[in-house]
Amino acid sequence: MLAEVLTENGANVRIFSPRRPKSRILAKFGLSHLQQTLSMRRELRHWEPQIVVSNGTLGFFGRNTWKHIHVFHGTMVAHSLSDRVGRSFKDWLIKGIFGGGLSEAMSGIGATRVAVSQSCAAELKKYYGYRAHQVIPNGVRLNSDVEQIREGLIFVGRRESRKGYEMAVELAMAVKQSLSVAGPGDDPRTRNLGVLDETELQELYSRSKAMVFPSNYEACSFAVLEALTNGCAVITTKVGWIPELLSAVPEYERLIGQRNNQASFELPLQRVLSGDAATMSALEAAVSWTRENNSFERFSREWTDLINEHND
């Protein structure tokens, strides 16, 4: 999406991907990200770019001639702390918190740091000891063809414990509703749609009653933004970008549950399914605010301004 914004503004954009690390020792200690970054640095020096935009754990380039912007879509430390299910303690600690966290923290050194939400900016200060220079939330394309008649519950994304997948399944069963899942994998308890493209997702959101998304950790979920901008109620937790929504639309608390607390989601879900007037009013306000503040057009303007500042 960012590459598209830059290209539309006349920039010559190239996307670099890391090569597979060769050092088993670095991989053992969760530091293969650093080796991948150094490999990309050699390629970048050959190309001699004016500005480099990096993200995640790949961005520690050291001293170079280009201007550097690093985007944080959350932090590896907070991500790892939110979920240990299915990971050994060694893998979780070394590759997640130590290796991933160290590589990510180093990526922000000397760069203009952009966070995708206020909560993400707070994580940078808490875990890495530096501030975000700017917060630019994710943006999504707006769909003008939004259905008025809606039915069914959906879950969008990977079937991970961090995202509350099992809880979403159990909640749908508790209210005797089928759950359609857009994402990889298969489950006999759900209607499995597979991985959908952007158009198919837009159609799914626009005809669905609610997205059940009891996630333990997000920074600024595209699925949440896409659902809301298409008028689909999102039953979720107070993580990531959601506190910013609640600051603007406090009445949306009616659709919020507590992390790792299935019972706390039952009332919000029943409110949506029954068409409770106060809940529908809160949803309408949230949809309006999200369409105004998280559109692709606004995302494009904010990134264009930031890039122009670095070109001066």
ZAMI-60428 format. One record per residue (C-alpha): residue in three letters; x, y, z. Coordinates in steps of 0.2 Angstrom, whole numbers, plus 5000, padded with zeros to 4 digits. Layout:
ALAXYZ/...
END
This chain:
MET500050005000/LEU501450125004/ALA502350084988/GLU500750124979/VAL500650294988/LEU502450334984/THR502350284965/GLU500850384963/ASN501850534969/GLY503150504956/ALA504450414966/ASN505550274959/VAL505150134971/ARG506049974973/ILE505549834986/PHE506949744994/SER506649575003/PRO507949495014/ARG508849345009/ARG508849175019/PRO510149195033/LYS511649075032/SER512249085049/ARG511548945061/ILE512349025076/LEU511449195073/ALA509849095070/LYS510048995086/PHE510149155096/GLY508749245086/LEU509849365077/SER509649315059/HIS508649475057/LEU510249575059/GLN511149465046/GLN509749495034/THR509749675036/LEU511649685033/SER511349595017/MET510049715011/ARG511249865016/ARG512449805003/GLU511149794990/LEU510549964995/ARG512250044994/HIS512349984976/TRP510750064972/GLU511050224982/PRO509250274987/GLN508750444993/ILE507550375006/VAL507350205014/VAL505750145022/SER505949985033/ASN504849895045/GLY504849755058/THR506549685063/LEU507449735047/GLY508149915048/PHE509749925057/PHE510849995043/GLY512150095053/ARG512850255045/ASN512350275027/THR512050415015/TRP510150395013/LYS508750455025/HIS507950315035/ILE506150295040/HIS505650145051/VAL503850095053/PHE503349995068/HIS501749885066/GLY501849845085/THR503349775094/MET504049605094/VAL504149615113/ALA502349655116/HIS501849525102/SER502849395111/LEU502249435128/SER500449425122/ASP500549235117/ARG501649095121/VAL500448955115/GLY501348825104/ARG503048895107/SER504448825118/PHE505048935131/LYS506748945123/ASP506048995106/TRP504849115114/LEU506249205124/ILE507649195112/LYS506949225095/GLY505449325101/ILE505849435115/PHE507749435114/GLY508249415096/GLY506749495088/GLY506649635101/LEU508449675100/SER508449675080/GLU506849785080/ALA507549905094/MET509149935084/SER508149965068/GLY507450125075/ILE509050195080/GLY509450345069/ALA507850335060/THR506250435059/ARG505150315069/VAL503350295063/ALA502050205074/VAL500350145067/SER499450185083/GLN499650275099/SER499750115109/CYS501150065098/ALA502050225101/ALA501850195120/GLU502650015117/LEU504250095109/LYS504450205124/LYS504150065136/TYR505149925129/TYR506450015118/GLY506750185127/TYR506450295113/ARG504950395106/ALA503950385090/HIS504250535079/GLN502550515071/VAL500950415072/ILE500150365055/PRO498750245057/ASN498450115043/GLY497250165030/VAL495950065019/ARG495050095003/LEU493250145006/ASN491850044998/SER490350144993/ASP489249984990/VAL488749945008/GLU487349815011/GLN485949865023/ILE485349685026/ARG486649585036/GLU486849415043/GLY488149295050/LEU489749305060/ILE491449315053/PHE493249295059/VAL494649365048/GLY496449315049/ARG497549175055/ARG496849045067/GLU498049095081/SER497749095100/ARG498449275100/LYS496949325089/GLY495649235100/TYR495149115087/GLU494548975098/MET493549105108/ALA492749165093/VAL492248985088/GLU491548955105/LEU490649125106/ALA489749085089/MET489248915095/ALA488548995112/VAL487349105102/LYS486948965090/GLN487749055075/SER488848995061/LEU490549065060/SER491349105043/VAL493249115043/ALA494249205030/GLY496049145031/PRO497148995030/GLY496748825037/ASP495248715039/ASP494048685054/PRO492448575054/ARG491648685066/THR491748835054/ARG491248885037/ASN492948895029/LEU493149025015/GLY495049015013/VAL496149165009/LEU495149305000/ASP495749444989/GLU495249624993/THR493649634983/GLU493049474991/LEU493449535008/GLN492549695005/GLU490949595000/LEU491149485015/TYR491249635027/SER489749725019/ARG488549585021/SER489049515038/LYS488249565054/ALA489849555065/MET491649515065/VAL492049425081/PHE493849465085/PRO494349445103/SER496249475100/ASN497549485114/TYR498749595104/GLU498649705088/ALA499449875084/CYS498249935070/SER497249785063/PHE496849805044/ALA495449675047/VAL494649795061/LEU494749945050/GLU494049855034/ALA492649785044/LEU492149955052/THR492250055036/ASN491149925028/GLY489849945042/CYS490149775050/ALA490149775069/VAL491749725077/ILE491649635093/THR493449655100/THR494549695114/LYS495349865120/VAL497049835111/GLY498049925098/TRP497050065089/ILE495450025098/PRO495850145112/GLU495950285099/LEU494250235092/LEU493550235110/SER494250405114/ALA493250475099/VAL491750365101/PRO491650315119/GLU489950235117/TYR490750095107/GLU491250025123/ARG489549925121/LEU490449815109/ILE492049785118/GLY492549635129/GLN494049595140/ARG495549495135/ASN495449305139/ASN493749325146/GLN492449245135/ALA490949285146/SER491349475143/PHE490949455125/GLU489249375126/LEU488249535130/PRO489149635117/LEU488749505104/GLN486949485109/ARG486749675108/VAL487249665090/LEU486249515085/SER484649585093/GLY484949755084/ASP484949855101/ALA484650035097/ALA486050105108/THR487249985101/MET486750015083/SER486950205086/ALA488750175093/LEU489150065078/GLU488550205066/ALA489650335075/ALA491150215074/VAL490950185056/SER490850365052/TRP492350415062/THR493350265055/ARG492950305037/GLU493450485040/ASN495050455049/ASN495750285042/SER495450305023/PHE496750265011/GLU496650455005/ARG497150515023/PHE498450385024/SER499150445007/ARG499150625013/GLU500050595029/TRP501450485021/THR501650605006/ASP501950745019/LEU503150645028/ILE504150595013/ASN504150775006/GLU504850835023/HIS506350705020/ASN506550765002/ASP506850945008/
END
